Amino acid sequence: MSLPDDLCFADASSLVEAYAARRVSPVEVAEACLARIAEVQPELNPCAFLDPETTRAQARASELRWIAGEPAGPLDGVPATIKDLLLSAGWPTLRGSRAVDPGQDWDEDSPAVARLRESGAVFTAKTTTPEFGHKGVTDSPLAGITRNPWDSDRTPGGSSGGAAVAAATGLGVLNIGTDGGGSIRIPASFTGIFGLKPSFGRVPAWPASPLSSVSHVGPMTRTVRDAALMLAVLARPDARDWYAKPFAVEDFTAGLEEGVRGLRIGYAPTINDEPVDDDVAAAVDAAVGVFRAEGAMVEPVTVDLPETRRIFQIIWTTGAALMAAGMSDDQRRRLDQTLMAAATIGQGFDAVTLAQAQFRRAGLAAHMAALHRRFDVILTPTLPDTAFKAGRNHPGDPAATTWNDWTPFTYPFNLTGQPAASIPCGFDRDGLPVGLQIVGPVGADALVLRVARAFERVRPIPLPPRSAAD
């Protein structure tokens, strides 16, 4: 495989092949990523923490392993970033918050970080997140505003906005995101990259989040194959997560190129009859035509999931209330006001209301399971709109503190635990990316990747301009 002139835009498979053939060194690639970070960070602000000397040391260690012919794993030497919600030994995890004490012993890895480290990945940065990942855009009292590489006046979405920008601009080939209501897919849609929220429990997570029952960890990348390679590593077991399911260890690249001929695909132009921007609707309609042309049997489907917004609001805000309840008065005063607003709402729900919400989730999951007896996957827009102004929490109401009213197509699948991916499928009138969401049955992560790859072969994922100012 050939490598691009700018090594930070190479894919993982090409890098590993080049390392094995001694055509390029992990040190050269790490230096390219660090140079790119220096170029991008001042304008777009995707990085929460940088430690170039540790990055260089990891790259030198990888180089020696390749020289010895003893790579640590399938991703040895591949640059990776870590969302600043995930523990990473030796680096602080401040979660976008001034309420977190940076002077702790940072001596443990979360499961996803541990698996990448064991595989020899080279960590280039920790990426920005809103405080404790609590909203659908990426700004925080600690790190400030992160911006979109397609237009720096726009938000990249959130809460994995820093990871999305890192993927789009070449700061990391592999980027770890988290998704508790759309936090991988929202920024993937807004920034034009690929992001996968795996089946619930597929990727172990620890420490447990107050939102553990809807929270997922997954890959954010520039190609579908890189996401498949990354997921195979992230999904290895870790005994610390009692939510993790006993999925068999898979090679998610197996069958990736099999295409969609003969698959039954349901197309839902909306969910719960939510309105969709005309440009988004047109781009998604055109994308669905690709699957028909590739031999899939595509049929329209109506997806009605009653009460999803109410159910999700109860679960999300009570999780915020739980988090805030463990803080001192001084810590709470330091929090983003939108997070405290969510916690205040959550404090108003009693135990029976929360139990009812969790009970009603079962009905949503059963409804989707029934639909998947008819359809292998279901396609929807990822979001009803494209990226809005940075520094705001809402596309319509500058004073709004909520986010789940403008993300009605993402959080339903956190409630049901299904795998769901976003892949770019076009642009709006302003040249901003539009996302197509691919949803599969629980456990069918490989199928979602296969369908995404079939689309990517026809419509390769475009890169943004080298800088938002170009």
LUMZA-241784 format. One line per 2 residues: their letters; for each residue x, y, z of N, C-alpha, C. Coordinates in steps of 0.05 Angstrom, whole numbers. Example, Ala and Ser with C-alpha at 12.3 -4.5 7.8 and 13.67 -1.06 7.14 Angstrom:
AS = 264:-114:156:246:-90:156:264:-66:156; 257:-45:142:273:-21:143:258:1:157
This chain:
MS = 17:-24:0:0:0:0:18:25:0; 10:45:-16:25:70:-16:17:87:7
LP = 35:105:15:30:123:37:27:151:26; 10:167:38:7:195:30:32:211:36
DD = 36:233:22:59:250:28:59:259:56; 36:266:67:34:274:95:27:249:111
LC = 46:239:126:43:213:139:21:213:160; 14:236:170:-7:236:191:-34:229:179
FA = -37:228:152:-62:221:140:-62:192:129; -42:177:136:-41:149:128:-61:133:144
DA = -70:110:133:-88:93:149:-72:72:163; -85:59:182:-70:40:200:-58:17:185
SS = -73:5:167:-63:-18:152:-38:-11:136; -39:12:123:-15:21:107:9:26:125
LV = 4:38:148:26:43:166:39:17:176; 23:-2:185:34:-27:196:49:-41:174
EA = 39:-42:150:53:-55:128:80:-41:122; 80:-14:123:104:1:118:124:-2:141
YA = 115:-4:165:133:-9:188:147:-37:184; 131:-57:177:142:-84:174:163:-85:151
AR = 159:-69:130:177:-68:108:200:-49:112; 201:-35:134:221:-15:141:221:8:121
RV = 197:15:110:196:37:91:191:63:106; 181:62:130:177:86:146:178:77:175
SP = 184:96:192:187:90:221:164:102:237; 156:89:259:136:102:276:145:129:287
VE = 171:133:288:181:159:297:174:181:277; 178:175:251:171:194:230:141:201:231
VA = 125:181:235:96:185:235:87:201:259; 99:194:282:92:209:307:100:239:303
EA = 123:244:291:132:271:287:113:286:268; 103:272:248:84:285:230:58:292:244
CL = 49:275:263:25:281:278:30:304:297; 53:304:310:59:326:329:61:353:314
AR = 72:352:290:73:377:274:45:386:266; 29:367:260:1:373:253:-14:384:277
IA = -9:374:300:-22:384:325:-14:413:328; 11:420:325:20:447:328:7:466:308
EV = 0:455:285:-13:471:265:-43:475:271; -56:455:281:-85:455:284:-94:466:311
QP = -80:460:331:-89:466:359:-96:496:363; -80:515:354:-87:543:360:-114:552:349
EL = -122:541:326:-147:549:314:-171:533:322; -168:506:324:-190:488:328:-192:478:357
NP = -170:477:372:-170:469:400:-182:441:405; -172:420:392:-182:393:397:-168:378:419
CA = -145:389:429:-129:374:448:-131:386:476; -136:368:495:-138:376:523:-111:373:538
FL = -94:355:528:-69:349:541:-49:339:520; -25:350:521:-3:342:503:22:336:519
DP = 36:315:511:61:308:524:80:297:502; 91:315:485:106:306:461:129:287:468
ET = 142:291:491:165:274:497:156:245:502; 133:242:516:123:214:520:114:202:493
TR = 102:218:476:94:209:449:119:199:434; 140:215:435:165:208:421:177:182:433
AQ = 176:180:459:187:156:472:172:131:464; 145:133:463:129:110:454:136:103:425
AR = 140:123:408:146:118:380:173:105:377; 193:114:393:220:102:392:218:72:401
AS = 203:67:422:200:39:431:187:22:410; 167:33:396:154:18:374:174:13:352
EL = 190:33:345:210:29:324:228:6:330; 237:5:355:255:-17:363:242:-44:361
RW = 216:-45:368:202:-71:366:200:-79:336; 194:-60:318:192:-67:290:220:-76:279
IA = 241:-62:288:268:-70:279:274:-99:287; 265:-106:311:270:-133:322:250:-153:310
GE = 231:-144:294:211:-162:283:191:-172:304; 188:-157:326:170:-166:348:150:-144:355
PA = 132:-137:337:112:-117:344:94:-127:367; 85:-108:383:69:-115:407:41:-124:399
GP = 31:-115:376:4:-122:368:-2:-111:341; -27:-114:332:-34:-106:305:-34:-76:300
LD = -32:-60:321:-33:-31:318:-7:-18:327; 15:-33:328:40:-23:339:50:1:322
GV = 54:23:336:64:47:322:44:65:310; 18:57:311:-3:73:299:-11:95:318
PA = -12:120:309:-19:143:327:-48:141:336; -53:147:361:-80:146:373:-84:169:392
TI = -108:178:395:-116:198:415:-136:186:434; -137:198:458:-154:188:479:-173:211:488
KD = -198:206:488:-217:226:498:-212:231:528; -213:256:537:-206:263:564:-228:256:584
LL = -242:234:579:-259:221:599:-247:195:608; -227:185:594:-216:158:598:-189:159:611
LS = -186:143:632:-161:143:647:-138:133:629; -115:146:632:-91:139:617:-67:143:636
AG = -54:121:642:-32:121:662:-11:141:654; -3:158:673:17:178:669:7:205:659
WP = -17:206:650:-29:231:640:-54:237:656; -59:262:663:-84:269:678:-109:265:662
TL = -131:259:675:-157:256:663:-175:276:677; -178:300:666:-192:322:680:-221:325:672
RG = -229:309:651:-257:308:643:-269:336:636; -252:353:626:-261:380:618:-270:397:642
SR = -261:390:666:-272:403:690:-251:415:708; -258:439:718:-242:451:739:-247:439:766
AV = -267:422:768:-274:409:793:-258:384:799; -242:375:779:-226:351:783:-198:360:792
DP = -188:347:813:-161:353:823:-140:342:805; -123:358:792:-103:348:774:-79:335:789
GQ = -78:339:816:-55:329:831:-58:300:841; -75:284:828:-79:256:836:-57:238:825
DW = -56:214:834:-39:193:822:-53:182:797; -43:189:774:-55:179:749:-39:155:741
DE = -46:132:753:-30:108:749:-46:85:737; -70:89:726:-85:68:715:-95:75:687
DS = -98:55:670:-111:58:644:-140:48:646; -158:62:632:-184:50:627:-181:26:609
PA = -200:8:607:-197:-16:589:-190:-9:561; -203:10:548:-197:16:520:-169:27:517
VA = -160:44:535:-133:54:533:-113:32:538; -119:14:557:-101:-8:563:-97:-26:538
RL = -120:-32:524:-118:-49:501:-101:-37:479; -105:-11:474:-88:3:454:-59:3:462
RE = -54:8:488:-26:9:497:-13:-18:494; -27:-39:501:-17:-67:498:-11:-73:469
SG = -26:-61:451:-23:-66:422:-1:-49:410; 11:-31:426:34:-15:416:26:12:404
AV = 1:20:406:-7:46:395:9:68:408; 14:90:393:29:113:402:9:135:408
FT = 8:144:433:-12:164:441:-2:192:435; -17:207:420:-8:234:411:-21:256:427
AK = -45:251:439:-59:272:454:-82:261:469; -91:275:489:-118:271:500:-136:293:489
TT = -160:286:481:-177:304:465:-199:316:483; -208:339:474:-227:355:489:-255:343:491
TP = -268:350:512:-296:341:517:-310:363:533; -336:366:530:-350:383:549:-348:370:577
EF = -353:386:597:-349:376:625:-364:350:630; -349:329:636:-359:302:641:-376:292:618
GH = -371:302:594:-384:292:570:-414:296:570; -424:318:582:-452:320:589:-470:332:567
KG = -458:341:544:-475:354:524:-465:348:496; -480:357:476:-475:350:449:-458:369:433
VT = -444:388:447:-424:405:435:-399:402:452; -377:413:442:-352:410:457:-340:437:464
DS = -348:446:488:-335:468:502:-336:462:532; -318:474:547:-317:469:575:-304:492:590
PL = -310:495:616:-297:515:631:-267:512:632; -257:487:629:-229:482:631:-214:486:604
AG = -225:475:583:-211:475:557:-220:496:537; -242:509:542:-253:528:523:-268:515:500
IT = -269:528:477:-286:520:455:-269:504:434; -279:481:426:-268:466:404:-284:472:379
RN = -270:474:356:-283:484:332:-281:464:309; -298:468:289:-302:449:267:-281:454:245
PW = -268:433:235:-248:437:214:-259:446:187; -285:442:182:-297:451:157:-304:481:158
DS = -308:491:182:-315:519:186:-310:525:215; -289:541:221:-282:545:249:-302:562:265
DR = -322:573:251:-343:587:266:-364:567:276; -362:542:268:-382:521:275:-372:502:296
TP = -390:489:309:-383:469:329:-377:443:315; -359:427:326:-356:399:316:-376:380:328
GG = -394:390:345:-411:372:360:-396:361:384; -410:343:398:-398:331:422:-413:307:431
SS = -405:294:452:-384:304:469:-356:296:460; -354:279:440:-327:270:430:-318:288:408
GG = -322:315:411:-315:334:390:-285:335:385; -269:335:406:-240:335:403:-230:311:387
AA = -241:288:393:-233:263:379:-241:265:350; -264:276:344:-273:279:316:-254:297:300
VA = -247:320:312:-229:338:299:-202:325:295; -193:310:316:-167:296:313:-167:277:290
AA = -189:262:286:-191:244:264:-190:259:237; -206:280:236:-210:294:210:-184:309:202
TG = -168:317:221:-145:334:214:-118:320:217; -118:294:223:-93:280:223:-77:280:248
LG = -90:285:271:-76:284:297:-73:256:307; -91:239:299:-90:211:307:-104:194:285
VL = -93:171:279:-106:153:260:-129:139:275; -125:132:299:-145:118:316:-152:137:339
NI = -178:141:343:-187:160:363:-209:148:380; -205:148:406:-225:136:424:-246:157:431
GT = -272:150:426:-294:167:434:-312:152:453; -329:167:466:-350:155:483:-377:165:473
DG = -398:150:478:-425:157:468:-446:148:488; -457:169:502:-479:163:521:-506:172:510
GG = -507:184:487:-532:193:475:-528:202:446; -504:197:436:-497:206:409:-470:218:407
SI = -454:216:429:-429:231:431:-407:223:412; -409:199:400:-391:192:377:-404:201:351
RI = -430:195:348:-443:199:322:-449:229:316; -455:245:336:-460:273:332:-435:287:320
PA = -412:285:333:-389:298:320:-379:284:295; -383:258:292:-376:245:267:-393:257:244
SF = -418:262:249:-435:274:229:-427:303:223; -422:319:244:-415:347:240:-388:351:227
TG = -369:333:231:-342:337:221:-335:319:197; -354:301:189:-349:286:165:-329:263:168
IF = -330:249:191:-313:226:195:-331:201:199; -318:178:204:-333:154:211:-332:149:241
GL = -354:144:253:-355:138:282:-375:115:287; -368:97:304:-384:74:311:-390:73:341
KP = -415:74:349:-423:66:376:-428:36:375; -411:21:387:-415:-9:386:-439:-17:402
SF = -446:-43:400:-467:-54:417:-459:-49:446; -480:-45:463:-474:-40:491:-460:-64:503
GR = -438:-59:517:-422:-80:530:-401:-92:512; -400:-84:486:-380:-95:468:-352:-87:477
VP = -349:-61:484:-323:-51:492:-324:-46:522; -308:-59:538:-309:-55:567:-301:-26:574
AW = -313:-17:596:-308:10:606:-305:10:636; -287:27:646:-282:29:675:-266:54:680
PA = -270:68:701:-290:65:722:-319:68:711; -338:58:726:-366:60:717:-374:89:717
SP = -389:96:696:-400:123:694:-427:124:708; -435:148:717:-463:150:727:-483:144:705
LS = -474:144:680:-492:138:658:-485:111:645; -475:92:661:-464:67:651:-485:52:634
SV = -510:53:640:-530:37:626:-535:47:598; -526:71:591:-529:80:563:-502:88:551
SH = -480:84:565:-455:95:556:-439:73:541; -427:81:518:-411:63:502:-384:76:496
VG = -364:59:490:-338:68:481:-333:57:453; -323:74:435:-319:64:408:-299:79:391
PM = -295:70:366:-275:82:349:-285:106:333; -268:125:328:-273:148:311:-249:150:292
TR = -253:148:266:-231:144:247:-238:158:220; -218:158:203:-222:169:176:-230:147:156
TV = -228:122:163:-237:100:146:-252:79:162; -269:64:148:-284:43:161:-265:20:170
RD = -245:14:153:-227:-8:160:-211:-1:185; -203:23:188:-189:30:213:-206:27:237
AA = -232:33:234:-250:29:257:-253:-1:263; -254:-17:242:-256:-46:247:-231:-57:260
LM = -208:-49:251:-183:-57:264:-182:-48:294; -191:-24:298:-190:-13:325:-210:-27:343
LA = -234:-33:333:-254:-46:350:-245:-74:358; -231:-88:341:-221:-115:348:-203:-114:372
VL = -188:-92:376:-171:-89:399:-187:-79:423; -203:-58:419:-218:-47:441:-237:-67:454
AR = -247:-86:438:-268:-105:448:-256:-128:464; -230:-129:467:-219:-151:483:-229:-148:512
PD = -232:-170:526:-245:-169:553:-229:-155:574; -243:-145:594:-231:-133:617:-250:-138:641
AR = -240:-151:661:-257:-160:683:-267:-137:700; -257:-113:697:-266:-91:714:-294:-82:707
DW = -304:-88:683:-330:-78:674:-351:-100:677; -368:-98:697:-388:-119:701:-412:-116:682
YA = -413:-93:668:-434:-90:647:-426:-103:621; -400:-108:617:-390:-119:591:-403:-146:585
KP = -410:-150:560:-423:-175:552:-401:-195:543; -407:-220:545:-387:-241:537:-388:-246:507
FA = -384:-224:491:-383:-227:463:-357:-243:456; -359:-260:435:-335:-273:426:-316:-253:414
VE = -290:-258:417:-270:-241:405:-271:-244:375; -274:-221:361:-278:-222:332:-256:-207:317
DF = -252:-216:292:-237:-200:273:-257:-185:256; -260:-159:262:-281:-144:249:-275:-136:221
TA = -250:-143:212:-244:-139:183:-253:-162:166; -258:-185:179:-268:-209:163:-295:-203:152
GL = -298:-206:126:-324:-201:113:-330:-172:108; -311:-155:114:-315:-126:111:-321:-118:82
EE = -310:-133:63:-312:-126:35:-334:-141:21; -352:-154:35:-373:-171:23:-395:-156:10
GV = -397:-130:15:-418:-114:2:-446:-118:14; -466:-107:1:-493:-107:11:-513:-122:-7
RG = -503:-134:-28:-521:-148:-46:-538:-168:-31; -564:-166:-34:-583:-185:-20:-591:-177:8
LR = -577:-158:20:-585:-150:47:-612:-135:46; -627:-138:67:-653:-124:70:-648:-99:87
IG = -652:-76:74:-646:-51:87:-671:-34:90; -677:-25:114:-699:-7:118:-690:21:119
YA = -705:39:106:-697:67:105:-719:83:119; -710:96:141:-728:114:156:-719:142:153
PT = -732:158:136:-723:186:132:-724:203:158; -739:193:178:-740:207:204:-747:186:225
IN = -746:194:250:-755:177:272:-775:194:288; -796:182:296:-817:196:312:-827:221:297
DE = -826:221:271:-836:242:254:-823:269:260; -798:269:268:-783:293:273:-776:307:247
PV = -777:334:246:-771:348:221:-741:346:214; -735:346:188:-707:343:178:-702:365:158
DD = -679:378:161:-671:399:142:-671:388:113; -679:405:94:-682:396:66:-655:386:55
DV = -633:400:61:-607:391:50:-599:364:62; -604:360:88:-598:334:100:-615:313:88
AA = -641:318:84:-659:298:73:-650:290:44; -642:310:29:-634:304:1:-608:288:1
AV = -589:295:18:-564:280:18:-568:251:27; -585:247:47:-590:220:57:-606:204:36
DA = -625:216:23:-640:202:1:-621:193:-20; -602:210:-28:-583:203:-49:-565:180:-39
AV = -558:181:-14:-541:159:-3:-555:132:-4; -581:133:2:-596:108:2:-596:96:-26
GV = -596:113:-47:-594:103:-74:-569:87:-80; -547:93:-66:-523:78:-69:-527:49:-61
FR = -542:44:-40:-546:17:-30:-564:2:-50; -583:15:-62:-600:2:-82:-582:-6:-106
AE = -565:13:-115:-548:8:-137:-528:-15:-132; -521:-19:-107:-503:-40:-99:-517:-67:-94
GA = -543:-68:-99:-557:-94:-98:-572:-100:-73; -574:-80:-54:-590:-85:-30:-619:-82:-36
MV = -636:-95:-21:-665:-92:-23:-674:-71:-2; -679:-47:-12:-684:-24:6:-714:-18:6
EP = -725:-17:30:-754:-11:33:-757:12:53; -777:29:49:-783:49:70:-794:36:95
VT = -787:48:118:-797:37:143:-803:61:161; -824:58:176:-831:79:196:-820:70:223
VD = -805:87:236:-794:81:263:-807:100:283; -825:89:298:-838:104:320:-830:92:346
LP = -817:107:363:-807:98:389:-818:117:410; -843:112:419:-856:131:437:-841:135:463
ET = -842:160:472:-831:168:497:-800:168:499; -786:165:476:-757:163:479:-745:188:492
RR = -755:211:484:-743:236:495:-747:237:526; -771:230:535:-776:231:563:-760:210:578
IF = -759:186:567:-743:164:580:-714:172:582; -703:182:559:-675:189:560:-670:212:579
QI = -687:232:579:-683:255:597:-681:246:626; -699:227:634:-699:218:662:-672:204:668
IW = -664:186:650:-640:170:655:-615:189:655; -614:207:635:-591:224:632:-588:244:656
TT = -611:257:663:-609:278:684:-605:266:711; -616:242:716:-611:230:742:-582:221:745
GA = -570:213:722:-541:207:722:-525:232:729; -533:255:718:-520:280:724:-523:287:754
AL = -548:282:764:-553:288:792:-536:270:810; -532:245:803:-515:226:818:-487:236:819
MA = -476:245:796:-449:255:794:-446:280:812; -464:299:810:-462:323:826:-465:318:856
AG = -481:298:862:-485:292:891:-459:283:905; -440:273:890:-415:265:902:-394:286:904
MS = -402:311:898:-383:333:898:-388:352:921; -367:366:929:-370:387:949:-384:412:938
DD = -393:429:955:-405:454:946:-386:470:928; -360:470:936:-341:485:920:-338:473:892
QR = -337:446:890:-336:433:864:-360:440:847; -384:439:859:-408:444:844:-408:473:833
RR = -397:492:848:-396:519:839:-378:522:815; -360:504:811:-341:506:789:-353:494:763
LD = -375:480:764:-386:465:742:-398:483:721; -398:473:696:-413:486:674:-442:488:683
QT = -454:511:678:-482:515:687:-501:497:673; -495:488:648:-513:470:635:-513:442:648
LM = -489:434:659:-488:409:674:-504:411:700; -501:433:714:-517:436:739:-547:438:733
AA = -554:450:710:-582:451:703:-593:423:699; -577:406:686:-586:378:682:-588:363:709
AT = -568:368:726:-569:355:752:-593:364:768; -600:389:767:-623:399:781:-649:386:772
IG = -651:383:745:-675:369:735:-675:340:745; -652:327:745:-651:299:754:-658:296:783
QG = -651:315:799:-658:314:828:-688:313:833; -703:323:813:-732:324:816:-746:298:810
FD = -732:277:800:-745:252:794:-742:232:818; -763:219:825:-762:200:847:-754:172:837
AV = -750:154:855:-740:127:848:-759:112:830; -785:115:835:-805:101:818:-804:112:790
TL = -802:138:787:-800:149:760:-776:138:744; -753:137:758:-730:126:745:-734:97:738
AQ = -745:81:756:-750:53:751:-770:49:727; -790:66:726:-809:64:704:-794:70:677
AQ = -777:90:677:-762:96:652:-745:72:644; -731:60:662:-715:37:655:-732:14:645
FR = -756:11:658:-774:-11:649:-784:-6:621; -790:19:614:-801:25:588:-780:22:566
RA = -755:23:573:-734:18:554:-737:-10:542; -746:-29:557:-749:-56:547:-768:-57:523
GL = -789:-41:525:-808:-40:503:-796:-28:477; -778:-8:480:-765:3:457:-746:-18:444
AA = -732:-32:461:-713:-53:451:-729:-75:437; -751:-83:448:-767:-104:435:-778:-95:408
HM = -786:-69:407:-796:-59:382:-775:-59:360; -750:-51:367:-729:-51:348:-721:-79:340
AA = -721:-97:360:-715:-125:353:-735:-137:333; -760:-129:335:-781:-138:316:-775:-126:289
LH = -767:-101:287:-761:-89:261:-737:-104:248; -718:-112:264:-695:-125:253:-700:-154:245
RR = -724:-164:251:-732:-190:238:-739:-185:209; -746:-160:202:-752:-153:174:-728:-142:160
FD = -710:-128:174:-688:-114:162:-662:-121:175; -642:-125:158:-615:-130:169:-604:-105:182
VI = -607:-82:169:-599:-57:181:-620:-36:174; -620:-14:189:-638:8:184:-621:34:180
LT = -628:49:160:-614:74:154:-632:98:162; -619:118:175:-633:143:182:-612:166:178
PT = -622:190:177:-602:212:181:-589:209:208; -564:216:211:-552:216:238:-564:239:254
LP = -567:262:242:-578:285:256:-597:299:236; -616:314:246:-634:328:228:-623:354:216
DT = -599:362:225:-587:387:216:-556:384:214; -543:404:204:-514:405:203:-503:423:225
AF = -477:426:225:-464:440:247:-473:469:250; -478:477:275:-486:504:280:-463:520:293
KA = -469:544:301:-448:562:311:-434:551:336; -408:553:337:-392:545:360:-398:564:383
GR = -396:553:407:-401:568:431:-430:569:440; -448:555:425:-476:553:432:-482:524:439
NH = -503:520:454:-512:493:462:-534:483:445; -545:500:428:-570:493:413:-570:508:387
PG = -580:494:365:-580:508:339:-601:530:336; -623:528:352:-644:547:349:-646:568:371
DP = -642:559:396:-646:577:419:-619:582:433; -608:606:430:-582:611:442:-581:608:472
AA = -605:611:485:-606:609:514:-611:580:524; -616:562:506:-624:535:514:-600:520:527
TT = -606:503:546:-586:487:559:-588:458:552; -609:450:538:-614:422:531:-601:415:504
WN = -597:390:499:-586:381:473:-601:358:461; -616:343:477:-629:320:465:-653:326:448
DW = -662:352:447:-683:359:428:-673:363:400; -647:368:396:-636:370:369:-620:346:360
TP = -621:324:376:-607:299:369:-627:275:370; -650:277:358:-671:257:363:-666:230:350
FT = -645:228:333:-640:203:319:-617:187:331; -603:199:351:-580:184:362:-587:171:388
YP = -598:185:408:-601:173:435:-620:150:436; -640:147:417:-657:123:420:-640:97:420
FN = -618:97:405:-602:72:403:-582:68:426; -579:89:442:-566:84:468:-585:70:487
LT = -611:77:485:-631:64:502:-635:35:495; -632:28:469:-636:1:460:-611:-16:460
GQ = -587:-2:461:-562:-16:462:-552:-26:436; -564:-18:413:-556:-28:387:-531:-14:376
PA = -516:-28:358:-494:-14:345:-505:6:325; -493:29:324:-501:50:306:-477:66:297
AS = -474:70:271:-451:85:260:-460:109:245; -443:129:243:-447:152:226:-425:153:205
IP = -433:156:180:-414:159:158:-422:183:141; -403:200:132:-411:223:117:-423:215:90
CG = -444:229:82:-458:222:57:-463:245:39; -452:269:45:-457:292:28:-453:318:43
FD = -461:340:31:-457:366:43:-483:383:41; -485:402:59:-508:421:56:-500:445:39
RD = -517:464:37:-513:488:20:-488:504:28; -480:501:53:-457:516:63:-431:499:63
GL = -432:476:50:-408:459:49:-402:444:74; -422:440:92:-418:426:117:-427:397:114
PV = -413:378:127:-419:350:123:-447:342:134; -458:322:121:-483:309:129:-477:280:136
GL = -488:270:157:-483:242:166:-506:224:160; -499:199:151:-518:177:148:-514:158:171
QI = -536:151:185:-534:132:208:-542:104:198; -525:84:206:-530:56:200:-534:41:226
VG = -557:29:230:-565:17:256:-569:-13:251; -556:-29:268:-559:-58:266:-571:-70:291
PV = -578:-96:291:-587:-109:315:-564:-112:335; -572:-115:360:-552:-118:381:-533:-141:374
GA = -507:-136:376:-487:-156:370:-477:-156:341; -491:-141:323:-485:-142:295:-466:-120:287
DA = -446:-115:303:-426:-94:297:-412:-99:271; -405:-123:265:-391:-130:240:-408:-124:216
LV = -434:-129:218:-452:-123:196:-454:-93:191; -456:-77:213:-457:-48:209:-431:-38:196
LR = -408:-49:204:-383:-41:191:-383:-49:161; -393:-73:156:-394:-82:128:-411:-64:110
VA = -434:-56:120:-452:-39:105:-439:-11:102; -426:-1:122:-412:24:120:-390:23:100
RA = -375:1:100:-353:-2:81:-364:-3:52; -386:-16:48:-398:-17:21:-404:11:11
FE = -414:28:28:-419:56:21:-393:71:16; -374:67:34:-348:81:32:-334:74:6
RV = -337:50:-4:-323:43:-30:-334:60:-53; -359:66:-52:-372:83:-73:-367:112:-67
RP = -369:120:-42:-367:148:-34:-345:150:-13; -319:151:-21:-297:153:-1:-301:178:17
IP = -292:175:42:-295:197:61:-277:220:54; -287:244:50:-270:266:43:-257:279:67
LP = -234:291:63:-221:306:84:-228:335:83; -229:349:106:-233:378:105:-208:392:94
PR = -211:419:89:-187:434:81:-165:431:103; -140:435:95:-118:431:114:-122:448:139
SA = -133:471:137:-141:486:160:-167:500:154; -182:506:175:-208:518:171:-206:545:157
AD = -183:557:157:-180:583:145:-174:581:115; -167:557:105:-160:554:77:-184:560:59
